[in-house]
């Protein structure tokens, strides 16, 4: 496989910025819930010093630890992954976008992905034609 055919992920500076945004969002939510860093550390299974590093946006932190903190706070993974999607498409994620929780939007997106995949499968099975009523509804 040639180098050009591999989609590259975010570069180091982009990841550092994503971790900054994620860390701020995690800290804001922790404070909103009235939790201490030690409480979040216990919930997430991380050390208090590592929670401090995550909240400060330290680029050495791991994205999966950001996701663990988000889950421990009841935040959707979108608060970490949406900025990565913006970067992957060459766009800048407005920090204000991260103020909410993405749960409902994520559910809608997953439904859309399933619907599109099923439609693509139907088109493929029909030889590129739009499906008629030949297939039963695959989803409820």
N, CA, C and O atoms as CSV, one atom per row, in Angstrom:
chain,resi,resn,atom,element,x,y,z
A,1,UNK,N,N,0.844,-1.172,0.000
A,1,UNK,CA,C,0.000,0.000,0.000
A,1,UNK,C,C,0.890,1.235,0.000
A,1,UNK,O,O,1.813,1.340,0.808
A,2,UNK,N,N,0.616,2.161,-0.898
A,2,UNK,CA,C,1.446,3.351,-0.976
A,2,UNK,C,C,1.115,4.307,0.156
A,2,UNK,O,O,0.025,4.267,0.727
A,3,UNK,N,N,2.074,5.166,0.469
A,3,UNK,CA,C,1.899,6.135,1.539
A,3,UNK,C,C,0.713,7.057,1.237
A,3,UNK,O,O,-0.029,7.422,2.149
A,4,UNK,N,N,0.528,7.437,-0.033
A,4,UNK,CA,C,-0.540,8.357,-0.396
A,4,UNK,C,C,-1.926,7.767,-0.157
A,4,UNK,O,O,-2.879,8.514,0.063
A,5,UNK,N,N,-2.055,6.450,-0.197
A,5,UNK,CA,C,-3.376,5.850,-0.059
A,5,UNK,C,C,-3.800,5.682,1.394
A,5,UNK,O,O,-4.945,5.327,1.674
A,6,UNK,N,N,-2.878,5.936,2.315
A,6,UNK,CA,C,-3.196,5.816,3.734
A,6,UNK,C,C,-3.672,7.169,4.236
A,6,UNK,O,O,-2.991,8.180,4.065
A,7,UNK,N,N,-4.844,7.180,4.854
A,7,UNK,CA,C,-5.347,8.416,5.429
A,7,UNK,C,C,-4.590,8.684,6.713
A,7,UNK,O,O,-4.565,7.850,7.618
A,8,UNK,N,N,-3.981,9.838,6.787
A,8,UNK,CA,C,-3.226,10.145,7.990
A,8,UNK,C,C,-4.149,10.748,9.028
A,8,UNK,O,O,-5.142,11.399,8.705
A,9,UNK,N,N,-3.800,10.516,10.275
A,9,UNK,CA,C,-4.576,11.065,11.379
A,9,UNK,C,C,-4.137,12.486,11.641
A,9,UNK,O,O,-3.345,13.059,10.892
A,10,UNK,N,N,-4.657,13.045,12.708
A,10,UNK,CA,C,-4.269,14.412,13.048
A,10,UNK,C,C,-2.781,14.475,13.375
A,10,UNK,O,O,-2.225,13.535,13.944
A,11,UNK,N,N,-2.136,15.589,13.015
A,11,UNK,CA,C,-0.728,15.738,13.347
A,11,UNK,C,C,-0.591,16.075,14.838
A,11,UNK,O,O,-1.586,16.286,15.532
A,12,UNK,N,N,0.645,16.122,15.311
A,12,UNK,CA,C,0.897,16.331,16.740
A,12,UNK,C,C,0.297,17.633,17.258
A,12,UNK,O,O,-0.275,17.655,18.348
A,13,UNK,N,N,0.416,18.715,16.498
A,13,UNK,CA,C,-0.128,19.987,16.975
A,13,UNK,C,C,-1.656,19.950,17.017
A,13,UNK,O,O,-2.270,20.533,17.911
A,14,UNK,N,N,-2.264,19.268,16.055
A,14,UNK,CA,C,-3.723,19.124,16.073
A,14,UNK,C,C,-4.180,18.297,17.262
A,14,UNK,O,O,-5.159,18.640,17.924
A,15,UNK,N,N,-3.466,17.200,17.534
A,15,UNK,CA,C,-3.805,16.372,18.691
A,15,UNK,C,C,-3.631,17.157,19.986
A,15,UNK,O,O,-4.437,17.023,20.906
A,16,UNK,N,N,-2.592,17.969,20.061
A,16,UNK,CA,C,-2.379,18.775,21.264
A,16,UNK,C,C,-3.544,19.737,21.467
A,16,UNK,O,O,-4.007,19.924,22.592
A,17,UNK,N,N,-4.019,20.347,20.386
A,17,UNK,CA,C,-5.148,21.269,20.487
A,17,UNK,C,C,-6.427,20.525,20.869
A,17,UNK,O,O,-7.223,21.023,21.664
A,18,UNK,N,N,-6.623,19.344,20.308
A,18,UNK,CA,C,-7.790,18.525,20.643
A,18,UNK,C,C,-7.754,18.152,22.124
A,18,UNK,O,O,-8.783,18.189,22.798
A,19,UNK,N,N,-6.580,17.794,22.630
A,19,UNK,CA,C,-6.448,17.447,24.047
A,19,UNK,C,C,-6.693,18.654,24.939
A,19,UNK,O,O,-7.239,18.516,26.033
A,20,UNK,N,N,-6.293,19.841,24.480
A,20,UNK,CA,C,-6.587,21.074,25.226
A,20,UNK,C,C,-8.101,21.268,25.345
A,20,UNK,O,O,-8.627,21.508,26.431
A,21,UNK,N,N,-8.788,21.158,24.201
A,21,UNK,CA,C,-10.247,21.348,24.183
A,21,UNK,C,C,-10.945,20.301,25.044
A,21,UNK,O,O,-11.850,20.619,25.817
A,22,UNK,N,N,-10.518,19.061,24.901
A,22,UNK,CA,C,-11.108,17.965,25.656
A,22,UNK,C,C,-10.862,18.144,27.154
A,22,UNK,O,O,-11.770,17.960,27.964
A,23,UNK,N,N,-9.651,18.498,27.510
A,23,UNK,CA,C,-9.322,18.707,28.918
A,23,UNK,C,C,-10.164,19.792,29.550
A,23,UNK,O,O,-10.624,19.652,30.683
A,24,UNK,N,N,-10.370,20.891,28.805
A,24,UNK,CA,C,-11.225,21.970,29.313
A,24,UNK,C,C,-12.658,21.494,29.505
A,24,UNK,O,O,-13.303,21.810,30.504
A,25,UNK,N,N,-13.149,20.722,28.523
A,25,UNK,CA,C,-14.527,20.226,28.601
A,25,UNK,C,C,-14.699,19.294,29.789
A,25,UNK,O,O,-15.706,19.356,30.494
A,26,UNK,N,N,-13.710,18.426,30.011
A,26,UNK,CA,C,-13.754,17.496,31.145
A,26,UNK,C,C,-13.722,18.267,32.462
A,26,UNK,O,O,-14.498,17.978,33.372
A,27,UNK,N,N,-12.828,19.247,32.563
A,27,UNK,CA,C,-12.755,20.046,33.791
A,27,UNK,C,C,-14.058,20.798,34.030
A,27,UNK,O,O,-14.575,20.814,35.147
A,28,UNK,N,N,-14.586,21.419,32.985
A,28,UNK,CA,C,-15.846,22.163,33.128
A,28,UNK,C,C,-16.965,21.254,33.632
A,28,UNK,O,O,-17.722,21.629,34.527
A,29,UNK,N,N,-17.064,20.066,33.056
A,29,UNK,CA,C,-18.131,19.146,33.457
A,29,UNK,C,C,-17.904,18.626,34.883
A,29,UNK,O,O,-18.854,18.492,35.654
A,30,UNK,N,N,-16.671,18.340,35.222
A,30,UNK,CA,C,-16.371,17.892,36.591
A,30,UNK,C,C,-16.791,18.950,37.592
A,30,UNK,O,O,-17.435,18.647,38.596
A,31,UNK,N,N,-16.423,20.191,37.316
A,31,UNK,CA,C,-16.788,21.295,38.215
A,31,UNK,C,C,-18.300,21.500,38.249
A,31,UNK,O,O,-18.876,21.740,39.310
A,32,UNK,N,N,-18.942,21.405,37.080
A,32,UNK,CA,C,-20.397,21.572,37.019
A,32,UNK,C,C,-21.096,20.545,37.901
A,32,UNK,O,O,-22.103,20.846,38.542
A,33,UNK,N,N,-20.554,19.331,37.927
A,33,UNK,CA,C,-21.136,18.269,38.741
A,33,UNK,C,C,-20.709,18.347,40.204
A,33,UNK,O,O,-21.176,17.562,41.029
A,34,UNK,N,N,-19.826,19.285,40.531
A,34,UNK,CA,C,-19.369,19.452,41.907
A,34,UNK,C,C,-18.436,18.347,42.372
A,34,UNK,O,O,-18.386,18.026,43.560
A,35,UNK,N,N,-17.697,17.765,41.432
A,35,UNK,CA,C,-16.780,16.677,41.770
A,35,UNK,C,C,-15.365,17.207,41.948
A,35,UNK,O,O,-14.969,18.185,41.313
A,36,UNK,N,N,-14.620,16.558,42.809
A,36,UNK,CA,C,-13.204,16.874,42.969
A,36,UNK,C,C,-12.397,16.038,41.982
A,36,UNK,O,O,-12.895,15.059,41.428
A,37,UNK,N,N,-11.163,16.432,41.773
A,37,UNK,CA,C,-10.274,15.639,40.925
A,37,UNK,C,C,-10.073,14.229,41.491
A,37,UNK,O,O,-10.072,13.271,40.717
A,38,UNK,N,N,-9.905,14.063,42.807
A,38,UNK,CA,C,-9.785,12.698,43.332
A,38,UNK,C,C,-11.038,11.845,43.068
A,38,UNK,O,O,-10.932,10.649,42.796
A,39,UNK,N,N,-12.210,12.463,43.149
A,39,UNK,CA,C,-13.441,11.715,42.876
A,39,UNK,C,C,-13.471,11.255,41.414
A,39,UNK,O,O,-13.785,10.099,41.131
A,40,UNK,N,N,-13.147,12.154,40.498
A,40,UNK,CA,C,-13.109,11.782,39.084
A,40,UNK,C,C,-12.039,10.717,38.843
A,40,UNK,O,O,-12.249,9.783,38.068
A,41,UNK,N,N,-10.906,10.858,39.500
A,41,UNK,CA,C,-9.829,9.874,39.332
A,41,UNK,C,C,-10.312,8.478,39.726
A,41,UNK,O,O,-10.037,7.506,39.021
A,42,UNK,N,N,-11.030,8.372,40.847
A,42,UNK,CA,C,-11.560,7.067,41.265
A,42,UNK,C,C,-12.555,6.533,40.241
A,42,UNK,O,O,-12.509,5.359,39.874
A,43,UNK,N,N,-13.453,7.398,39.782
A,43,UNK,CA,C,-14.459,6.971,38.796
A,43,UNK,C,C,-13.823,6.477,37.501
A,43,UNK,O,O,-14.259,5.484,36.918
A,44,UNK,N,N,-12.787,7.186,37.063
A,44,UNK,CA,C,-12.162,6.877,35.771
A,44,UNK,C,C,-11.061,5.825,35.895
A,44,UNK,O,O,-10.576,5.318,34.884
A,45,UNK,N,N,-10.664,5.493,37.124
A,45,UNK,CA,C,-9.588,4.522,37.309
A,45,UNK,C,C,-8.222,5.079,36.944
A,45,UNK,O,O,-7.360,4.360,36.439
A,46,UNK,N,N,-8.037,6.361,37.202
A,46,UNK,CA,C,-6.769,7.033,36.889
A,46,UNK,C,C,-6.236,7.708,38.144
A,46,UNK,O,O,-6.955,7.840,39.134
A,47,UNK,N,N,-4.995,8.131,38.107
A,47,UNK,CA,C,-4.435,8.847,39.253
A,47,UNK,C,C,-4.878,10.310,39.224
A,47,UNK,O,O,-5.226,10.850,38.174
A,48,UNK,N,N,-4.855,10.932,40.396
A,48,UNK,CA,C,-5.221,12.347,40.492
A,48,UNK,C,C,-4.260,13.194,39.665
A,48,UNK,O,O,-4.682,14.138,38.996
A,49,UNK,N,N,-2.973,12.861,39.706
A,49,UNK,CA,C,-2.008,13.653,38.929
A,49,UNK,C,C,-2.288,13.533,37.429
A,49,UNK,O,O,-2.085,14.491,36.683
A,50,UNK,N,N,-2.755,12.361,36.985
A,50,UNK,CA,C,-3.065,12.187,35.558
A,50,UNK,C,C,-4.331,12.967,35.190
A,50,UNK,O,O,-4.429,13.489,34.080
A,51,UNK,N,N,-5.296,13.052,36.105
A,51,UNK,CA,C,-6.493,13.883,35.882
A,51,UNK,C,C,-6.063,15.341,35.706
A,51,UNK,O,O,-6.566,16.040,34.826
A,52,UNK,N,N,-5.137,15.792,36.544
A,52,UNK,CA,C,-4.622,17.168,36.406
A,52,UNK,C,C,-3.995,17.380,35.027
A,52,UNK,O,O,-4.199,18.413,34.389
A,53,UNK,N,N,-3.233,16.387,34.585
A,53,UNK,CA,C,-2.586,16.482,33.269
A,53,UNK,C,C,-3.632,16.528,32.151
A,53,UNK,O,O,-3.498,17.300,31.202
A,54,UNK,N,N,-4.658,15.709,32.266
A,54,UNK,CA,C,-5.732,15.685,31.259
A,54,UNK,C,C,-6.453,17.021,31.228
A,54,UNK,O,O,-6.652,17.597,30.158
A,55,UNK,N,N,-6.847,17.517,32.398
A,55,UNK,CA,C,-7.585,18.782,32.458
A,55,UNK,C,C,-6.747,19.964,31.991
A,55,UNK,O,O,-7.286,20.951,31.489
A,56,UNK,N,N,-5.442,19.867,32.153
A,56,UNK,CA,C,-4.578,20.969,31.696
A,56,UNK,C,C,-4.288,20.878,30.198
A,56,UNK,O,O,-3.702,21.790,29.614
A,57,UNK,N,N,-4.707,19.760,29.579
A,57,UNK,CA,C,-4.490,19.604,28.140
A,57,UNK,C,C,-3.095,19.159,27.783
A,57,UNK,O,O,-2.646,19.374,26.658
A,58,UNK,N,N,-2.402,18.544,28.716
A,58,UNK,CA,C,-1.044,18.076,28.456
A,58,UNK,C,C,-1.034,17.177,27.219
A,58,UNK,O,O,-1.787,16.205,27.162
A,59,UNK,N,N,-0.190,17.486,26.225
A,59,UNK,CA,C,-0.160,16.684,25.005
A,59,UNK,C,C,0.329,15.247,25.214
A,59,UNK,O,O,0.144,14.405,24.336
A,60,UNK,N,N,0.950,14.955,26.363
A,60,UNK,CA,C,1.413,13.592,26.636
A,60,UNK,C,C,0.259,12.662,27.045
A,60,UNK,O,O,0.412,11.441,27.039
A,61,UNK,N,N,-0.887,13.242,27.398
A,61,UNK,CA,C,-2.014,12.401,27.798
A,61,UNK,C,C,-2.522,11.615,26.597
A,61,UNK,O,O,-2.274,11.979,25.447
A,62,UNK,N,N,-3.232,10.540,26.881
A,62,UNK,CA,C,-3.759,9.674,25.827
A,62,UNK,C,C,-5.227,9.984,25.581
A,62,UNK,O,O,-5.983,10.267,26.510
A,63,UNK,N,N,-5.613,9.926,24.324
A,63,UNK,CA,C,-7.009,10.156,23.964
A,63,UNK,C,C,-7.915,9.163,24.682
A,63,UNK,O,O,-9.015,9.526,25.099
A,64,UNK,N,N,-7.473,7.918,24.833
A,64,UNK,CA,C,-8.340,6.943,25.509
A,64,UNK,C,C,-8.567,7.324,26.969
A,64,UNK,O,O,-9.620,7.003,27.519
A,65,UNK,N,N,-7.620,7.992,27.611
A,65,UNK,CA,C,-7.842,8.466,28.977
A,65,UNK,C,C,-8.833,9.630,29.005
A,65,UNK,O,O,-9.604,9.771,29.955
A,66,UNK,N,N,-8.811,10.451,27.973
A,66,UNK,CA,C,-9.814,11.513,27.855
A,66,UNK,C,C,-11.203,10.877,27.720
A,66,UNK,O,O,-12.171,11.331,28.331
A,67,UNK,N,N,-11.276,9.829,26.916
A,67,UNK,CA,C,-12.558,9.134,26.741
A,67,UNK,C,C,-13.016,8.482,28.045
A,67,UNK,O,O,-14.210,8.471,28.343
A,68,UNK,N,N,-12.087,7.944,28.817
A,68,UNK,CA,C,-12.437,7.353,30.122
A,68,UNK,C,C,-13.009,8.415,31.051
A,68,UNK,O,O,-13.998,8.168,31.741
A,69,UNK,N,N,-12.399,9.583,31.073
A,69,UNK,CA,C,-12.896,10.680,31.916
A,69,UNK,C,C,-14.272,11.137,31.453
A,69,UNK,O,O,-15.169,11.355,32.267
A,70,UNK,N,N,-14.432,11.278,30.153
A,70,UNK,CA,C,-15.732,11.694,29.621
A,70,UNK,C,C,-16.808,10.693,30.034
A,70,UNK,O,O,-17.884,11.089,30.482
A,71,UNK,N,N,-16.526,9.412,29.887
A,71,UNK,CA,C,-17.497,8.377,30.266
A,71,UNK,C,C,-17.790,8.424,31.756
A,71,UNK,O,O,-18.940,8.266,32.164
A,72,UNK,N,N,-16.769,8.639,32.573
A,72,UNK,CA,C,-16.957,8.706,34.026
A,72,UNK,C,C,-17.833,9.892,34.427
A,72,UNK,O,O,-18.472,9.875,35.479
A,73,UNK,N,N,-17.856,10.913,33.584
A,73,UNK,CA,C,-18.685,12.089,33.850
A,73,UNK,C,C,-20.046,12.022,33.166
A,73,UNK,O,O,-20.866,12.929,33.310
A,74,UNK,N,N,-20.280,10.952,32.427
A,74,UNK,CA,C,-21.554,10.829,31.707
A,74,UNK,C,C,-21.600,11.619,30.423
A,74,UNK,O,O,-22.675,11.834,29.864
A,75,UNK,N,N,-20.450,12.057,29.945
A,75,UNK,CA,C,-20.382,12.766,28.666
A,75,UNK,C,C,-20.280,11.747,27.541
A,75,UNK,O,O,-19.749,10.652,27.725
A,76,UNK,N,N,-20.785,12.112,26.402
A,76,UNK,CA,C,-20.662,11.235,25.246
A,76,UNK,C,C,-19.236,11.297,24.712
A,76,UNK,O,O,-18.524,12.272,24.953
A,77,UNK,N,N,-18.814,10.261,23.988
A,77,UNK,CA,C,-17.475,10.292,23.397
A,77,UNK,C,C,-17.316,11.423,22.381
A,77,UNK,O,O,-16.196,11.784,22.020
A,78,UNK,N,N,-18.425,11.974,21.928
A,78,UNK,CA,C,-18.365,13.063,20.955
A,78,UNK,C,C,-17.595,14.275,21.437
A,78,UNK,O,O,-17.020,15.002,20.627
A,79,UNK,N,N,-17.575,14.507,22.742
A,79,UNK,CA,C,-16.849,15.686,23.235
A,79,UNK,C,C,-15.354,15.570,22.966
A,79,UNK,O,O,-14.646,16.577,22.940
A,80,UNK,N,N,-14.874,14.356,22.767
A,80,UNK,CA,C,-13.472,14.144,22.413
A,80,UNK,C,C,-13.333,13.898,20.911
A,80,UNK,O,O,-12.407,14.403,20.276
A,81,UNK,N,N,-14.251,13.126,20.353
A,81,UNK,CA,C,-14.104,12.681,18.962
A,81,UNK,C,C,-14.560,13.703,17.924
A,81,UNK,O,O,-14.028,13.720,16.815
A,82,UNK,N,N,-15.530,14.555,18.253
A,82,UNK,CA,C,-16.000,15.547,17.272
A,82,UNK,C,C,-14.873,16.484,16.846
A,82,UNK,O,O,-14.735,16.742,15.651
A,83,UNK,N,N,-14.055,17.009,17.773
A,83,UNK,CA,C,-12.926,17.828,17.304
A,83,UNK,C,C,-11.974,17.053,16.396
A,83,UNK,O,O,-11.383,17.630,15.483
A,84,UNK,N,N,-11.822,15.749,16.640
A,84,UNK,CA,C,-10.966,14.938,15.769
A,84,UNK,C,C,-11.579,14.812,14.378
A,84,UNK,O,O,-10.858,14.833,13.381
A,85,UNK,N,N,-12.901,14.680,14.304
A,85,UNK,CA,C,-13.575,14.623,13.003
A,85,UNK,C,C,-13.407,15.933,12.236
A,85,UNK,O,O,-13.149,15.925,11.032
A,86,UNK,N,N,-13.552,17.051,12.935
A,86,UNK,CA,C,-13.347,18.348,12.287
A,86,UNK,C,C,-11.947,18.401,11.680
A,86,UNK,O,O,-11.785,18.769,10.516
A,87,UNK,N,N,-10.932,18.032,12.470
A,87,UNK,CA,C,-9.555,18.076,11.993
A,87,UNK,C,C,-9.331,17.139,10.811
A,87,UNK,O,O,-8.641,17.489,9.853
A,88,UNK,N,N,-9.916,15.951,10.886
A,88,UNK,CA,C,-9.734,14.970,9.813
A,88,UNK,C,C,-10.290,15.490,8.490
A,88,UNK,O,O,-9.870,15.048,7.421
A,89,UNK,N,N,-11.230,16.424,8.562
A,89,UNK,CA,C,-11.819,17.001,7.348
A,89,UNK,C,C,-11.305,18.411,7.071
A,89,UNK,O,O,-11.885,19.158,6.284
A,90,UNK,N,N,-10.196,18.758,7.741
A,90,UNK,CA,C,-9.550,20.038,7.473
A,90,UNK,C,C,-10.306,21.238,7.983
A,90,UNK,O,O,-10.157,22.337,7.450
A,91,UNK,N,N,-11.113,21.049,9.002
A,91,UNK,CA,C,-11.919,22.147,9.549
A,91,UNK,C,C,-11.522,22.398,10.999
A,91,UNK,O,O,-10.960,21.528,11.665
A,92,UNK,N,N,-11.820,23.587,11.465
A,92,UNK,CA,C,-11.539,23.951,12.846
A,92,UNK,C,C,-12.828,23.795,13.645
A,92,UNK,O,O,-13.886,24.279,13.242
A,93,UNK,N,N,-12.726,23.119,14.771
A,93,UNK,CA,C,-13.885,22.893,15.630
A,93,UNK,C,C,-14.070,24.100,16.550
A,93,UNK,O,O,-13.182,24.419,17.341
A,94,UNK,N,N,-15.216,24.768,16.449
A,94,UNK,CA,C,-15.451,25.887,17.365
A,94,UNK,C,C,-15.598,25.365,18.795
A,94,UNK,O,O,-16.405,24.465,19.026
A,95,UNK,N,N,-14.852,25.894,19.753
A,95,UNK,CA,C,-14.921,25.402,21.130
A,95,UNK,C,C,-16.336,25.470,21.720
A,95,UNK,O,O,-16.695,24.650,22.564
A,96,UNK,N,N,-17.138,26.444,21.278
A,96,UNK,CA,C,-18.503,26.585,21.777
A,96,UNK,C,C,-19.348,25.358,21.457
A,96,UNK,O,O,-20.308,25.053,22.165
A,97,UNK,N,N,-18.990,24.667,20.398
A,97,UNK,CA,C,-19.719,23.476,19.985
A,97,UNK,C,C,-19.649,22.384,21.044
A,97,UNK,O,O,-20.549,21.549,21.140
A,98,UNK,N,N,-18.593,22.387,21.831
A,98,UNK,CA,C,-18.380,21.333,22.811
A,98,UNK,C,C,-19.100,21.579,24.132
A,98,UNK,O,O,-18.970,20.780,25.060
A,99,UNK,N,N,-19.848,22.654,24.230
A,99,UNK,CA,C,-20.517,22.979,25.489
A,99,UNK,C,C,-21.616,21.982,25.835
A,99,UNK,O,O,-21.904,21.772,27.013
A,100,UNK,N,N,-22.228,21.371,24.842
A,100,UNK,CA,C,-23.329,20.450,25.103
A,100,UNK,C,C,-22.883,19.006,25.138
A,100,UNK,O,O,-21.693,18.691,25.089
A,101,UNK,N,N,-23.874,18.139,25.224
A,101,UNK,CA,C,-23.623,16.711,25.184
A,101,UNK,C,C,-24.134,16.219,23.840
A,101,UNK,O,O,-25.186,16.660,23.379
A,102,UNK,N,N,-23.416,15.329,23.220
A,102,UNK,CA,C,-23.701,14.892,21.859
A,102,UNK,C,C,-24.544,13.614,21.786
A,102,UNK,O,O,-24.700,13.054,20.701
A,103,UNK,N,N,-25.083,13.148,22.892
A,103,UNK,CA,C,-25.756,11.842,22.899
A,103,UNK,C,C,-26.864,11.728,21.849
A,103,UNK,O,O,-26.868,10.781,21.062
A,104,UNK,N,N,-27.793,12.669,21.825
A,104,UNK,CA,C,-28.894,12.584,20.855
A,104,UNK,C,C,-28.376,12.682,19.425
A,104,UNK,O,O,-28.813,11.940,18.545
A,105,UNK,N,N,-27.458,13.589,19.204
A,105,UNK,CA,C,-26.878,13.746,17.869
A,105,UNK,C,C,-26.149,12.472,17.440
A,105,UNK,O,O,-26.249,12.060,16.284
A,106,UNK,N,N,-25.420,11.848,18.362
A,106,UNK,CA,C,-24.715,10.604,18.047
A,106,UNK,C,C,-25.697,9.501,17.665
A,106,UNK,O,O,-25.447,8.743,16.729
A,107,UNK,N,N,-26.817,9.411,18.391
A,107,UNK,CA,C,-27.827,8.393,18.061
A,107,UNK,C,C,-28.382,8.622,16.662
A,107,UNK,O,O,-28.554,7.674,15.897
A,108,UNK,N,N,-28.662,9.873,16.328
A,108,UNK,CA,C,-29.156,10.193,14.983
A,108,UNK,C,C,-28.107,9.861,13.918
A,108,UNK,O,O,-28.436,9.336,12.854
A,109,UNK,N,N,-26.867,10.169,14.210
A,109,UNK,CA,C,-25.787,9.875,13.270
A,109,UNK,C,C,-25.649,8.374,13.053
A,109,UNK,O,O,-25.477,7.926,11.919
A,110,UNK,N,N,-25.723,7.595,14.124
A,110,UNK,CA,C,-25.634,6.138,13.995
A,110,UNK,C,C,-26.792,5.599,13.160
A,110,UNK,O,O,-26.589,4.723,12.319
A,111,UNK,N,N,-28.002,6.111,13.379
A,111,UNK,CA,C,-29.149,5.690,12.571
A,111,UNK,C,C,-28.915,6.024,11.098
A,111,UNK,O,O,-29.215,5.217,10.218
A,112,UNK,N,N,-28.380,7.213,10.837
A,112,UNK,CA,C,-28.098,7.620,9.469
A,112,UNK,C,C,-27.079,6.683,8.822
A,112,UNK,O,O,-27.247,6.268,7.675
A,113,UNK,N,N,-26.024,6.353,9.565
A,113,UNK,CA,C,-24.996,5.455,9.034
A,113,UNK,C,C,-25.595,4.093,8.714
A,113,UNK,O,O,-25.306,3.524,7.661
A,114,UNK,N,N,-26.421,3.565,9.603
A,114,UNK,CA,C,-27.067,2.269,9.364
A,114,UNK,C,C,-27.968,2.359,8.133
A,114,UNK,O,O,-27.918,1.487,7.265
A,115,UNK,N,N,-28.785,3.399,8.050
A,115,UNK,CA,C,-29.683,3.568,6.900
A,115,UNK,C,C,-28.908,3.642,5.594
A,115,UNK,O,O,-29.289,3.011,4.608
A,116,UNK,N,N,-27.820,4.410,5.579
A,116,UNK,CA,C,-27.022,4.559,4.366
A,116,UNK,C,C,-26.345,3.242,3.990
A,116,UNK,O,O,-26.263,2.899,2.811
A,117,UNK,N,N,-25.868,2.515,4.980
A,117,UNK,CA,C,-25.209,1.237,4.720
A,117,UNK,C,C,-26.198,0.236,4.140
A,117,UNK,O,O,-25.885,-0.482,3.190
A,118,UNK,N,N,-27.382,0.194,4.714
A,118,UNK,CA,C,-28.416,-0.710,4.204
A,118,UNK,C,C,-28.805,-0.319,2.784
A,118,UNK,O,O,-28.956,-1.185,1.923
A,119,UNK,N,N,-28.968,0.977,2.532
A,119,UNK,CA,C,-29.313,1.436,1.185
A,119,UNK,C,C,-28.210,1.070,0.188
A,119,UNK,O,O,-28.499,0.637,-0.928
A,120,UNK,N,N,-26.954,1.242,0.587
A,120,UNK,CA,C,-25.830,0.869,-0.285
A,120,UNK,C,C,-25.824,-0.626,-0.564
A,120,UNK,O,O,-25.574,-1.045,-1.694
A,121,UNK,N,N,-26.098,-1.435,0.458
A,121,UNK,CA,C,-26.145,-2.888,0.284
A,121,UNK,C,C,-27.275,-3.269,-0.670
A,121,UNK,O,O,-27.108,-4.138,-1.526
A,122,UNK,N,N,-28.409,-2.620,-0.518
A,122,UNK,CA,C,-29.546,-2.909,-1.403
A,122,UNK,C,C,-29.203,-2.553,-2.843
A,122,UNK,O,O,-29.481,-3.326,-3.760
A,123,UNK,N,N,-28.596,-1.377,-3.044
A,123,UNK,CA,C,-28.209,-0.959,-4.400
A,123,UNK,C,C,-27.222,-1.953,-4.992
A,123,UNK,O,O,-27.315,-2.308,-6.167
A,124,UNK,N,N,-26.282,-2.398,-4.177
A,124,UNK,CA,C,-25.293,-3.358,-4.643
A,124,UNK,C,C,-25.957,-4.674,-5.046
A,124,UNK,O,O,-25.626,-5.245,-6.085
A,125,UNK,N,N,-26.875,-5.143,-4.243
A,125,UNK,CA,C,-27.570,-6.393,-4.541
A,125,UNK,C,C,-28.471,-6.273,-5.765
A,125,UNK,O,O,-28.703,-7.258,-6.465
A,126,UNK,N,N,-28.970,-5.087,-6.022
A,126,UNK,CA,C,-29.864,-4.858,-7.150
A,126,UNK,C,C,-29.078,-4.465,-8.409
A,126,UNK,O,O,-29.675,-4.104,-9.423
A,127,UNK,N,N,-27.772,-4.534,-8.347
A,127,UNK,CA,C,-26.963,-4.197,-9.520
A,127,UNK,C,C,-26.922,-2.714,-9.799
A,127,UNK,O,O,-26.856,-2.300,-10.956
A,128,UNK,N,N,-26.959,-1.907,-8.748
A,128,UNK,CA,C,-26.879,-0.463,-8.915
A,128,UNK,C,C,-28.225,0.204,-9.055
A,128,UNK,O,O,-28.299,1.433,-9.067
A,129,UNK,N,N,-29.298,-0.568,-9.162
A,129,UNK,CA,C,-30.632,0.019,-9.287
A,129,UNK,C,C,-31.168,0.384,-7.919
A,129,UNK,O,O,-30.773,-0.193,-6.906
A,130,UNK,N,N,-32.068,1.342,-7.901
A,130,UNK,CA,C,-32.759,1.686,-6.666
A,130,UNK,C,C,-33.660,0.532,-6.278
A,130,UNK,O,O,-34.380,-0.005,-7.119
A,131,UNK,N,N,-33.628,0.144,-5.011
A,131,UNK,CA,C,-34.470,-0.982,-4.613
A,131,UNK,C,C,-35.943,-0.619,-4.633
A,131,UNK,O,O,-36.327,0.505,-4.312
A,132,UNK,N,N,-36.748,-1.574,-5.008
A,132,UNK,CA,C,-38.197,-1.408,-4.949
A,132,UNK,C,C,-38.691,-2.043,-3.668
A,132,UNK,O,O,-38.067,-1.907,-2.616
A,133,UNK,N,N,-39.794,-2.726,-3.756
A,133,UNK,CA,C,-40.328,-3.380,-2.569
A,133,UNK,C,C,-39.873,-4.838,-2.490
A,133,UNK,O,O,-40.472,-5.640,-1.773
A,134,UNK,N,N,-38.818,-5.178,-3.223
A,134,UNK,CA,C,-38.353,-6.562,-3.255
A,134,UNK,C,C,-37.750,-7.010,-1.935
A,134,UNK,O,O,-37.757,-8.200,-1.619
A,135,UNK,N,N,-37.215,-6.039,-1.142
A,135,UNK,CA,C,-36.619,-6.402,0.141
A,135,UNK,C,C,-37.513,-5.969,1.267
A,135,UNK,O,O,-38.069,-4.871,1.225
A,136,UNK,N,N,-37.669,-6.804,2.278
A,136,UNK,CA,C,-38.428,-6.378,3.455
A,136,UNK,C,C,-37.632,-5.339,4.226
A,136,UNK,O,O,-36.417,-5.227,4.063
A,137,UNK,N,N,-38.310,-4.595,5.051
A,137,UNK,CA,C,-37.649,-3.607,5.894
A,137,UNK,C,C,-36.649,-4.316,6.786
A,137,UNK,O,O,-37.024,-5.237,7.512
A,138,UNK,N,N,-35.381,-3.912,6.750
A,138,UNK,CA,C,-34.346,-4.578,7.539
A,138,UNK,C,C,-34.227,-4.001,8.943
A,138,UNK,O,O,-33.651,-4.647,9.819
A,139,UNK,N,N,-34.750,-2.817,9.177
A,139,UNK,CA,C,-34.704,-2.192,10.500
A,139,UNK,C,C,-36.110,-1.934,10.977
A,139,UNK,O,O,-37.043,-1.789,10.188
A,140,UNK,N,N,-36.239,-1.882,12.278
A,140,UNK,CA,C,-37.565,-1.516,12.811
A,140,UNK,C,C,-37.644,-0.036,13.039
A,140,UNK,O,O,-38.676,0.466,13.484
